[in-house]
Amino acid sequence: MAYGLIVRNRHSLTSDGTTPTVSEIKQYGGWLELSRSALRHNLAGVKRLVGGAQLMAVVKANAYGAGATGMARVLQDEGVTRFAVATVAEGAALREAGIAGDILCLTYFDHSDGIAIQRNDLTVTVFCEENVSILNDIAQQAGKRMRAWVKVDTGLGRLGVPVNEAATFIDGIAHEPSLLVAGVFSTLSENYAQDRRQLARLLALRDALPGSIDALWSLASSQGILTLADSCLDVVRPGVMLLGFPPSEPDRMDADRVSEADPQSVVTWKTRIASVKVVAAGEQVGYGDQPALAADTRVASLMAGWADGYSGSPNAASCVLIDGERCPVIALSANTTLVDVTAVPSANSGDEVILLGQQGHKEIGVEELARAASGVYRMLAGIPARVPRIWL
C-alpha cells in the first residue's frame, strides 16, 4: 500500500483515532497495518471455543505491540465490555481514550495510584494483606466501595496469595464493608500436567468458599483456551490469540481447538527501502567482523532496525518480502536493516517491504520472525509505541 493510499482512506486510522500523514509515516520508517476484519474473525473464534464464558480482552504491554487503544476500541465496537491491563497507568490511558466497561489492572498498585484508580473507575488485583489495606484506604478516601479481583497462586509461583491460604484471605476481604470481591483468578503454567493440577486446586478453592461470595472465576488465557477446555470458567482472558498469533509451540496446544479457532493474523508490519546499491565481492556489509560477500550483491538498506523493534538477523536466517520475493537479512543496526535483493532486480528506493505478513503468495509468519527475538511475545511487545499503528 502506497503512502498516499493510507492518507486518502478515511477508514485508515492510527491507534489514537487520527489519520496519519505521509510525513508521520516517513519519519518512523515503519508502520503496522491492523485488520479489523481479522480481529472480528478471531474474536468469533474465541467465542466458539469458550461457550458461555465472558471475555476479558487482555491488552497489556500495548496489546502485545498492536496498540492497546486501537485494539480496545475495535473490540469495544464488537461488544467486548471487559479489558485487562498490567498497570494502573495502562488502565487510565484506556479510560482517557474513551474505553468503557470494566478495566482490570493485573499487577501491583500502591497509595500513589489511589486518585487514578478512583478517577478512572478501575478494578484492581489484590494478592496480599498490604494491598488489601491500601485498597481499603483508597475506598474510604473515595467514600465508596471498591472492586477487586483476588489473584491466587495455584502453582506458577508469581504474584498471588498461595492457594492453601486463599479461602481465609478471600473471606476476610468479603467481610470488609468498603471492598467487593468481584472475581478470583489464577494464571496457568502452560505445562499441561501442571495446568490440570492448577485447575483442580482453583475449583477446590471455589467449592470451599461460602455461597455468599458471588465472584466470577477465571483461569484460562490464550494458552488455556487453546489447550484445556475445562479451564474456561466464568471469564476467559484472551490476549495474543486475538491477534491471530499462537501463544506457544504447536505441540503444546490442542490442534483441534486451534483449527476450530481458525486464527487470522491481524498485524502486518511494513517499512520501505531507503537505498539500493551493489557491493562488490570480497567486501563486508554491516558492523563488526562479518564474513565477506562471496559475489557482487545488490544490497537494500531498509528504514527499520533493532531500535524500531525489528529483531530479524542473519543468524536466524531471517528474510523480508520485497516484490513478493523472500530477501535474506545480511546485517542489522539501530535504524537500518540490510537485505540481499540480488534476486529482485526491480527493488528500488521507496519500495514497500514486509517485515511481518503476506505479500503476493509468500508470507513472513510470526513464528519465523520471533525466532530471533526468543518468542512471539517478546517480538511483538518490543515494537515501540512511537511506530504508527493503522487500523484498516
C-alpha positions, 0 to 999 in steps of 0.5 A: 500500500502506497503512502498516499493510499493510507492518507486518502482512506478515511477508514485508515486510522492510527491507534489514537483515532487520527489519520496519519500523514505521509510525513508521520509515516516517513519519519518512523520508517515503519508502520503496522497495518491492523485488520479489523476484519481479522480481529472480528474473525478471531474474536468469533473464534474465541467465542466458539471455543469458550461457550458461555464464558465472558471475555476479558480482552487482555491488552497489556504491554500495548496489546502485545505491540498492536496498540492497546487503544486501537485494539480496545476500541475495535473490540469495544465496537464488537461488544467486548465490555471487559479489558485487562491491563498490567498497570494502573497507568495502562488502565487510565490511558484506556479510560482517557481514550474513551474505553468503557466497561470494566478495566482490570489492572493485573499487577501491583498498585500502591497509595500513589495510584489511589486518585487514578484508580478512583478517577478512572473507575478501575478494578484492581488485583489484590494478592496480599494483606498490604494491598488489601489495606491500601485498597481499603484506604483508597475506598474510604478516601473515595467514600465508596466501595471498591472492586477487586479481583483476588489473584491466587497462586495455584502453582506458577509461583508469581504474584498471588496469595498461595492457594492453601491460604486463599479461602481465609484471605478471600473471606476476610476481604468479603467481610470488609464493608468498603471492598467487593470481591468481584472475581478470583483468578489464577494464571496457568503454567502452560505445562499441561500436567501442571495446568490440570493440577492448577485447575483442580486446586482453583475449583477446590478453592471455589467449592470451599468458599461460602455461597455468599461470595458471588465472584466470577472465576477465571483461569484460562488465557490464550494458552488455556483456551487453546489447550484445556477446555475445562479451564474456561470458567466464568471469564476467559482472558484472551490476549495474543490469540486475538491477534491471530498469533499462537501463544506457544509451540504447536505441540503444546496446544490442542490442534483441534481447538486451534483449527476450530479457532481458525486464527487470522493474523491481524498485524502486518508490519511494513517499512520501505527501502531507503537505498539500493546499491551493489557491493562488490565481492570480497567486501563486508556489509554491516558492523563488526567482523562479518564474513565477506560477500562471496559475489557482487550483491545488490544490497537494500538498506531498509528504514527499520532496525533493532531500535524500531523493534525489528529483531530479524538477523542473519543468524536466524536466517531471517528474510523480508518480502520485497516484490513478493520475493523472500530477501535474506537479512545480511546485517542489522543496526539501530535504524537500518536493516540490510537485505540481499535483493540480488534476486529482485532486480526491480527493488528500488528506493521507496519500495514497500517491504514486509517485515511481518505478513503476506505479500503476493503468495509468500508470507513472513509468519510470526513464528519465523520472525520471533525466532530471533527475538526468543518468542512471539511475545517478546517480538511483538511487545518490543515494537515501540509505541512511537511506530504508527499503528493503522487500523484498516 
